[in-house]
Amino acid sequence: MLRWALVFLVLGLIAGVLGFTAIAGASIAIAKFLFFLFLAIFVVFLILGLTAARRIAGR
């Protein structure tokens, strides 16, 4: 998912340089959405992993 966010970011930057502002804006918006979705999923799995490790360790 992070890879797709980077792809859309690069696509948006290239489109912005070439003057395609509508495509650039949409692409950057998609990149932002994917990045924050990735970040949210990462935090959830990090918390789940820490709590599962704590249960396995017996604390």
PDB file of N, CA, C and O in Angstrom:
ATOM      1  N   MET A   1       0.828  -1.184   0.000  1.00  0.00           N
ATOM      2  CA  MET A   1       0.000   0.000   0.000  1.00  0.00           C
ATOM      3  C   MET A   1       0.876   1.252   0.000  1.00  0.00           C
ATOM      4  O   MET A   1       0.558   2.245  -0.656  1.00  0.00           O
ATOM      5  N   LEU A   2       1.969   1.193   0.736  1.00  0.00           N
ATOM      6  CA  LEU A   2       2.873   2.333   0.750  1.00  0.00           C
ATOM      7  C   LEU A   2       3.500   2.534  -0.622  1.00  0.00           C
ATOM      8  O   LEU A   2       3.741   3.669  -1.034  1.00  0.00           O
ATOM      9  N   ARG A   3       3.764   1.450  -1.327  1.00  0.00           N
ATOM     10  CA  ARG A   3       4.311   1.541  -2.677  1.00  0.00           C
ATOM     11  C   ARG A   3       3.334   2.255  -3.614  1.00  0.00           C
ATOM     12  O   ARG A   3       3.744   3.074  -4.436  1.00  0.00           O
ATOM     13  N   TRP A   4       2.041   1.941  -3.489  1.00  0.00           N
ATOM     14  CA  TRP A   4       1.043   2.601  -4.337  1.00  0.00           C
ATOM     15  C   TRP A   4       0.932   4.079  -3.999  1.00  0.00           C
ATOM     16  O   TRP A   4       0.721   4.906  -4.885  1.00  0.00           O
ATOM     17  N   ALA A   5       1.073   4.412  -2.728  1.00  0.00           N
ATOM     18  CA  ALA A   5       1.051   5.814  -2.343  1.00  0.00           C
ATOM     19  C   ALA A   5       2.213   6.568  -2.985  1.00  0.00           C
ATOM     20  O   ALA A   5       2.046   7.692  -3.458  1.00  0.00           O
ATOM     21  N   LEU A   6       3.389   5.946  -2.998  1.00  0.00           N
ATOM     22  CA  LEU A   6       4.542   6.575  -3.635  1.00  0.00           C
ATOM     23  C   LEU A   6       4.366   6.684  -5.145  1.00  0.00           C
ATOM     24  O   LEU A   6       4.780   7.672  -5.751  1.00  0.00           O
ATOM     25  N   VAL A   7       3.753   5.668  -5.752  1.00  0.00           N
ATOM     26  CA  VAL A   7       3.503   5.714  -7.201  1.00  0.00           C
ATOM     27  C   VAL A   7       2.570   6.878  -7.532  1.00  0.00           C
ATOM     28  O   VAL A   7       2.829   7.632  -8.470  1.00  0.00           O
ATOM     29  N   PHE A   8       1.494   7.025  -6.772  1.00  0.00           N
ATOM     30  CA  PHE A   8       0.563   8.123  -7.028  1.00  0.00           C
ATOM     31  C   PHE A   8       1.203   9.473  -6.735  1.00  0.00           C
ATOM     32  O   PHE A   8       0.898  10.456  -7.410  1.00  0.00           O
ATOM     33  N   LEU A   9       2.082   9.538  -5.743  1.00  0.00           N
ATOM     34  CA  LEU A   9       2.778  10.779  -5.450  1.00  0.00           C
ATOM     35  C   LEU A   9       3.675  11.188  -6.615  1.00  0.00           C
ATOM     36  O   LEU A   9       3.654  12.342  -7.044  1.00  0.00           O
ATOM     37  N   VAL A  10       4.451  10.254  -7.118  1.00  0.00           N
ATOM     38  CA  VAL A  10       5.338  10.549  -8.252  1.00  0.00           C
ATOM     39  C   VAL A  10       4.521  10.910  -9.484  1.00  0.00           C
ATOM     40  O   VAL A  10       4.871  11.839 -10.211  1.00  0.00           O
ATOM     41  N   LEU A  11       3.443  10.187  -9.720  1.00  0.00           N
ATOM     42  CA  LEU A  11       2.570  10.496 -10.855  1.00  0.00           C
ATOM     43  C   LEU A  11       1.996  11.902 -10.729  1.00  0.00           C
ATOM     44  O   LEU A  11       1.930  12.640 -11.712  1.00  0.00           O
ATOM     45  N   GLY A  12       1.585  12.269  -9.530  1.00  0.00           N
ATOM     46  CA  GLY A  12       1.045  13.608  -9.308  1.00  0.00           C
ATOM     47  C   GLY A  12       2.088  14.695  -9.496  1.00  0.00           C
ATOM     48  O   GLY A  12       1.798  15.752 -10.057  1.00  0.00           O
ATOM     49  N   LEU A  13       3.294  14.439  -9.031  1.00  0.00           N
ATOM     50  CA  LEU A  13       4.354  15.427  -9.198  1.00  0.00           C
ATOM     51  C   LEU A  13       4.719  15.615 -10.667  1.00  0.00           C
ATOM     52  O   LEU A  13       4.924  16.741 -11.122  1.00  0.00           O
ATOM     53  N   ILE A  14       4.800  14.517 -11.403  1.00  0.00           N
ATOM     54  CA  ILE A  14       5.115  14.609 -12.833  1.00  0.00           C
ATOM     55  C   ILE A  14       3.982  15.314 -13.572  1.00  0.00           C
ATOM     56  O   ILE A  14       4.234  16.159 -14.432  1.00  0.00           O
ATOM     57  N   ALA A  15       2.740  14.976 -13.246  1.00  0.00           N
ATOM     58  CA  ALA A  15       1.602  15.628 -13.901  1.00  0.00           C
ATOM     59  C   ALA A  15       1.567  17.115 -13.565  1.00  0.00           C
ATOM     60  O   ALA A  15       1.207  17.932 -14.413  1.00  0.00           O
ATOM     61  N   GLY A  16       1.934  17.472 -12.341  1.00  0.00           N
ATOM     62  CA  GLY A  16       1.964  18.874 -11.956  1.00  0.00           C
ATOM     63  C   GLY A  16       3.024  19.656 -12.706  1.00  0.00           C
ATOM     64  O   GLY A  16       2.798  20.802 -13.096  1.00  0.00           O
ATOM     65  N   VAL A  17       4.179  19.044 -12.910  1.00  0.00           N
ATOM     66  CA  VAL A  17       5.252  19.704 -13.655  1.00  0.00           C
ATOM     67  C   VAL A  17       4.846  19.909 -15.111  1.00  0.00           C
ATOM     68  O   VAL A  17       5.180  20.926 -15.718  1.00  0.00           O
ATOM     69  N   LEU A  18       4.124  18.937 -15.667  1.00  0.00           N
ATOM     70  CA  LEU A  18       3.714  19.028 -17.061  1.00  0.00           C
ATOM     71  C   LEU A  18       2.467  19.897 -17.260  1.00  0.00           C
ATOM     72  O   LEU A  18       2.082  20.170 -18.397  1.00  0.00           O
ATOM     73  N   GLY A  19       1.835  20.333 -16.166  1.00  0.00           N
ATOM     74  CA  GLY A  19       0.711  21.244 -16.283  1.00  0.00           C
ATOM     75  C   GLY A  19      -0.664  20.608 -16.214  1.00  0.00           C
ATOM     76  O   GLY A  19      -1.667  21.294 -16.404  1.00  0.00           O
ATOM     77  N   PHE A  20      -0.733  19.331 -15.949  1.00  0.00           N
ATOM     78  CA  PHE A  20      -2.023  18.643 -15.826  1.00  0.00           C
ATOM     79  C   PHE A  20      -2.479  18.754 -14.373  1.00  0.00           C
ATOM     80  O   PHE A  20      -2.305  17.826 -13.583  1.00  0.00           O
ATOM     81  N   THR A  21      -3.059  19.893 -14.037  1.00  0.00           N
ATOM     82  CA  THR A  21      -3.352  20.163 -12.634  1.00  0.00           C
ATOM     83  C   THR A  21      -4.471  19.297 -12.069  1.00  0.00           C
ATOM     84  O   THR A  21      -4.421  18.921 -10.898  1.00  0.00           O
ATOM     85  N   ALA A  22      -5.467  18.976 -12.866  1.00  0.00           N
ATOM     86  CA  ALA A  22      -6.572  18.141 -12.370  1.00  0.00           C
ATOM     87  C   ALA A  22      -6.079  16.731 -12.044  1.00  0.00           C
ATOM     88  O   ALA A  22      -6.429  16.164 -11.009  1.00  0.00           O
ATOM     89  N   ILE A  23      -5.279  16.186 -12.924  1.00  0.00           N
ATOM     90  CA  ILE A  23      -4.729  14.844 -12.696  1.00  0.00           C
ATOM     91  C   ILE A  23      -3.766  14.872 -11.517  1.00  0.00           C
ATOM     92  O   ILE A  23      -3.746  13.953 -10.699  1.00  0.00           O
ATOM     93  N   ALA A  24      -2.974  15.926 -11.436  1.00  0.00           N
ATOM     94  CA  ALA A  24      -2.015  16.041 -10.338  1.00  0.00           C
ATOM     95  C   ALA A  24      -2.735  16.133  -8.997  1.00  0.00           C
ATOM     96  O   ALA A  24      -2.344  15.469  -8.036  1.00  0.00           O
ATOM     97  N   GLY A  25      -3.770  16.940  -8.927  1.00  0.00           N
ATOM     98  CA  GLY A  25      -4.511  17.082  -7.673  1.00  0.00           C
ATOM     99  C   GLY A  25      -5.173  15.795  -7.233  1.00  0.00           C
ATOM    100  O   GLY A  25      -5.137  15.437  -6.056  1.00  0.00           O
ATOM    101  N   ALA A  26      -5.779  15.101  -8.181  1.00  0.00           N
ATOM    102  CA  ALA A  26      -6.427  13.824  -7.853  1.00  0.00           C
ATOM    103  C   ALA A  26      -5.407  12.788  -7.418  1.00  0.00           C
ATOM    104  O   ALA A  26      -5.640  12.034  -6.473  1.00  0.00           O
ATOM    105  N   SER A  27      -4.285  12.754  -8.105  1.00  0.00           N
ATOM    106  CA  SER A  27      -3.252  11.783  -7.781  1.00  0.00           C
ATOM    107  C   SER A  27      -2.643  12.048  -6.409  1.00  0.00           C
ATOM    108  O   SER A  27      -2.390  11.111  -5.651  1.00  0.00           O
ATOM    109  N   ILE A  28      -2.412  13.294  -6.092  1.00  0.00           N
ATOM    110  CA  ILE A  28      -1.873  13.644  -4.773  1.00  0.00           C
ATOM    111  C   ILE A  28      -2.889  13.322  -3.678  1.00  0.00           C
ATOM    112  O   ILE A  28      -2.509  12.870  -2.598  1.00  0.00           O
ATOM    113  N   ALA A  29      -4.164  13.550  -3.944  1.00  0.00           N
ATOM    114  CA  ALA A  29      -5.205  13.224  -2.957  1.00  0.00           C
ATOM    115  C   ALA A  29      -5.256  11.718  -2.703  1.00  0.00           C
ATOM    116  O   ALA A  29      -5.397  11.283  -1.560  1.00  0.00           O
ATOM    117  N   ILE A  30      -5.144  10.933  -3.756  1.00  0.00           N
ATOM    118  CA  ILE A  30      -5.129   9.471  -3.597  1.00  0.00           C
ATOM    119  C   ILE A  30      -3.890   9.044  -2.818  1.00  0.00           C
ATOM    120  O   ILE A  30      -3.970   8.165  -1.959  1.00  0.00           O
ATOM    121  N   ALA A  31      -2.753   9.654  -3.109  1.00  0.00           N
ATOM    122  CA  ALA A  31      -1.518   9.327  -2.397  1.00  0.00           C
ATOM    123  C   ALA A  31      -1.635   9.645  -0.911  1.00  0.00           C
ATOM    124  O   ALA A  31      -1.197   8.858  -0.071  1.00  0.00           O
ATOM    125  N   LYS A  32      -2.224  10.795  -0.581  1.00  0.00           N
ATOM    126  CA  LYS A  32      -2.428  11.160   0.825  1.00  0.00           C
ATOM    127  C   LYS A  32      -3.333  10.166   1.523  1.00  0.00           C
ATOM    128  O   LYS A  32      -3.044   9.723   2.635  1.00  0.00           O
ATOM    129  N   PHE A  33      -4.433   9.815   0.867  1.00  0.00           N
ATOM    130  CA  PHE A  33      -5.375   8.868   1.461  1.00  0.00           C
ATOM    131  C   PHE A  33      -4.703   7.519   1.719  1.00  0.00           C
ATOM    132  O   PHE A  33      -4.846   6.951   2.802  1.00  0.00           O
ATOM    133  N   LEU A  34      -3.977   7.011   0.734  1.00  0.00           N
ATOM    134  CA  LEU A  34      -3.316   5.724   0.902  1.00  0.00           C
ATOM    135  C   LEU A  34      -2.248   5.767   1.982  1.00  0.00           C
ATOM    136  O   LEU A  34      -2.085   4.806   2.733  1.00  0.00           O
ATOM    137  N   PHE A  35      -1.519   6.873   2.067  1.00  0.00           N
ATOM    138  CA  PHE A  35      -0.492   6.994   3.090  1.00  0.00           C
ATOM    139  C   PHE A  35      -1.099   6.978   4.485  1.00  0.00           C
ATOM    140  O   PHE A  35      -0.609   6.271   5.367  1.00  0.00           O
ATOM    141  N   PHE A  36      -2.165   7.754   4.694  1.00  0.00           N
ATOM    142  CA  PHE A  36      -2.766   7.790   6.029  1.00  0.00           C
ATOM    143  C   PHE A  36      -3.479   6.484   6.363  1.00  0.00           C
ATOM    144  O   PHE A  36      -3.534   6.090   7.528  1.00  0.00           O
ATOM    145  N   LEU A  37      -4.021   5.815   5.359  1.00  0.00           N
ATOM    146  CA  LEU A  37      -4.595   4.486   5.589  1.00  0.00           C
ATOM    147  C   LEU A  37      -3.508   3.498   5.995  1.00  0.00           C
ATOM    148  O   LEU A  37      -3.693   2.708   6.920  1.00  0.00           O
ATOM    149  N   PHE A  38      -2.373   3.545   5.299  1.00  0.00           N
ATOM    150  CA  PHE A  38      -1.234   2.705   5.660  1.00  0.00           C
ATOM    151  C   PHE A  38      -0.779   2.995   7.078  1.00  0.00           C
ATOM    152  O   PHE A  38      -0.508   2.073   7.847  1.00  0.00           O
ATOM    153  N   LEU A  39      -0.694   4.269   7.429  1.00  0.00           N
ATOM    154  CA  LEU A  39      -0.250   4.657   8.760  1.00  0.00           C
ATOM    155  C   LEU A  39      -1.210   4.151   9.840  1.00  0.00           C
ATOM    156  O   LEU A  39      -0.769   3.674  10.886  1.00  0.00           O
ATOM    157  N   ALA A  40      -2.506   4.252   9.594  1.00  0.00           N
ATOM    158  CA  ALA A  40      -3.495   3.784  10.567  1.00  0.00           C
ATOM    159  C   ALA A  40      -3.417   2.270  10.738  1.00  0.00           C
ATOM    160  O   ALA A  40      -3.446   1.771  11.864  1.00  0.00           O
ATOM    161  N   ILE A  41      -3.318   1.543   9.642  1.00  0.00           N
ATOM    162  CA  ILE A  41      -3.215   0.083   9.719  1.00  0.00           C
ATOM    163  C   ILE A  41      -1.921  -0.330  10.416  1.00  0.00           C
ATOM    164  O   ILE A  41      -1.907  -1.289  11.188  1.00  0.00           O
ATOM    165  N   PHE A  42      -0.835   0.394  10.142  1.00  0.00           N
ATOM    166  CA  PHE A  42       0.439   0.102  10.789  1.00  0.00           C
ATOM    167  C   PHE A  42       0.341   0.273  12.300  1.00  0.00           C
ATOM    168  O   PHE A  42       0.843  -0.566  13.048  1.00  0.00           O
ATOM    169  N   VAL A  43      -0.288   1.334  12.755  1.00  0.00           N
ATOM    170  CA  VAL A  43      -0.416   1.585  14.194  1.00  0.00           C
ATOM    171  C   VAL A  43      -1.284   0.522  14.843  1.00  0.00           C
ATOM    172  O   VAL A  43      -0.971   0.054  15.938  1.00  0.00           O
ATOM    173  N   VAL A  44      -2.370   0.135  14.186  1.00  0.00           N
ATOM    174  CA  VAL A  44      -3.248  -0.907  14.743  1.00  0.00           C
ATOM    175  C   VAL A  44      -2.488  -2.220  14.885  1.00  0.00           C
ATOM    176  O   VAL A  44      -2.554  -2.864  15.932  1.00  0.00           O
ATOM    177  N   PHE A  45      -1.774  -2.619  13.851  1.00  0.00           N
ATOM    178  CA  PHE A  45      -1.031  -3.871  13.919  1.00  0.00           C
ATOM    179  C   PHE A  45       0.131  -3.792  14.907  1.00  0.00           C
ATOM    180  O   PHE A  45       0.486  -4.798  15.520  1.00  0.00           O
ATOM    181  N   LEU A  46       0.724  -2.616  15.068  1.00  0.00           N
ATOM    182  CA  LEU A  46       1.789  -2.452  16.048  1.00  0.00           C
ATOM    183  C   LEU A  46       1.248  -2.650  17.456  1.00  0.00           C
ATOM    184  O   LEU A  46       1.867  -3.334  18.271  1.00  0.00           O
ATOM    185  N   ILE A  47       0.100  -2.058  17.745  1.00  0.00           N
ATOM    186  CA  ILE A  47      -0.510  -2.225  19.066  1.00  0.00           C
ATOM    187  C   ILE A  47      -0.925  -3.672  19.287  1.00  0.00           C
ATOM    188  O   ILE A  47      -0.705  -4.220  20.367  1.00  0.00           O
ATOM    189  N   LEU A  48      -1.523  -4.295  18.279  1.00  0.00           N
ATOM    190  CA  LEU A  48      -1.917  -5.698  18.413  1.00  0.00           C
ATOM    191  C   LEU A  48      -0.703  -6.599  18.624  1.00  0.00           C
ATOM    192  O   LEU A  48      -0.751  -7.541  19.416  1.00  0.00           O
ATOM    193  N   GLY A  49       0.368  -6.311  17.923  1.00  0.00           N
ATOM    194  CA  GLY A  49       1.583  -7.108  18.082  1.00  0.00           C
ATOM    195  C   GLY A  49       2.190  -6.962  19.459  1.00  0.00           C
ATOM    196  O   GLY A  49       2.666  -7.939  20.037  1.00  0.00           O
ATOM    197  N   LEU A  50       2.179  -5.757  19.988  1.00  0.00           N
ATOM    198  CA  LEU A  50       2.731  -5.550  21.323  1.00  0.00           C
ATOM    199  C   LEU A  50       1.891  -6.225  22.392  1.00  0.00           C
ATOM    200  O   LEU A  50       2.432  -6.800  23.336  1.00  0.00           O
ATOM    201  N   THR A  51       0.566  -6.159  22.251  1.00  0.00           N
ATOM    202  CA  THR A  51      -0.285  -6.808  23.251  1.00  0.00           C
ATOM    203  C   THR A  51      -0.195  -8.327  23.150  1.00  0.00           C
ATOM    204  O   THR A  51      -0.251  -9.015  24.169  1.00  0.00           O
ATOM    205  N   ALA A  52      -0.058  -8.854  21.952  1.00  0.00           N
ATOM    206  CA  ALA A  52       0.077 -10.310  21.804  1.00  0.00           C
ATOM    207  C   ALA A  52       1.415 -10.778  22.345  1.00  0.00           C
ATOM    208  O   ALA A  52       1.494 -11.850  22.945  1.00  0.00           O
ATOM    209  N   ALA A  53       2.457 -10.003  22.148  1.00  0.00           N
ATOM    210  CA  ALA A  53       3.772 -10.381  22.689  1.00  0.00           C
ATOM    211  C   ALA A  53       3.754 -10.349  24.207  1.00  0.00           C
ATOM    212  O   ALA A  53       4.398 -11.174  24.855  1.00  0.00           O
ATOM    213  N   ARG A  54       3.027  -9.409  24.772  1.00  0.00           N
ATOM    214  CA  ARG A  54       2.932  -9.318  26.223  1.00  0.00           C
ATOM    215  C   ARG A  54       2.175 -10.530  26.796  1.00  0.00           C
ATOM    216  O   ARG A  54       2.531 -11.049  27.854  1.00  0.00           O
ATOM    217  N   ARG A  55       1.127 -10.970  26.080  1.00  0.00           N
ATOM    218  CA  ARG A  55       0.372 -12.144  26.539  1.00  0.00           C
ATOM    219  C   ARG A  55       1.205 -13.414  26.429  1.00  0.00           C
ATOM    220  O   ARG A  55       1.138 -14.274  27.307  1.00  0.00           O
ATOM    221  N   ILE A  56       1.986 -13.542  25.364  1.00  0.00           N
ATOM    222  CA  ILE A  56       2.813 -14.741  25.180  1.00  0.00           C
ATOM    223  C   ILE A  56       3.902 -14.784  26.242  1.00  0.00           C
ATOM    224  O   ILE A  56       4.228 -15.854  26.755  1.00  0.00           O
ATOM    225  N   ALA A  57       4.465 -13.632  26.573  1.00  0.00           N
ATOM    226  CA  ALA A  57       5.521 -13.581  27.575  1.00  0.00           C
ATOM    227  C   ALA A  57       4.974 -13.836  28.975  1.00  0.00           C
ATOM    228  O   ALA A  57       5.743 -14.148  29.884  1.00  0.00           O
ATOM    229  N   GLY A  58       3.668 -13.709  29.166  1.00  0.00           N
ATOM    230  CA  GLY A  58       3.049 -14.020  30.437  1.00  0.00           C
ATOM    231  C   GLY A  58       3.031 -12.877  31.426  1.00  0.00           C
ATOM    232  O   GLY A  58       2.962 -13.106  32.634  1.00  0.00           O
ATOM    233  N   ARG A  59       3.092 -11.670  30.947  1.00  0.00           N
ATOM    234  CA  ARG A  59       3.078 -10.506  31.863  1.00  0.00           C
ATOM    235  C   ARG A  59       1.673 -10.093  32.178  1.00  0.00           C
ATOM    236  O   ARG A  59       1.463  -9.139  32.927  1.00  0.00           O
TER     237      ARG A  59
END
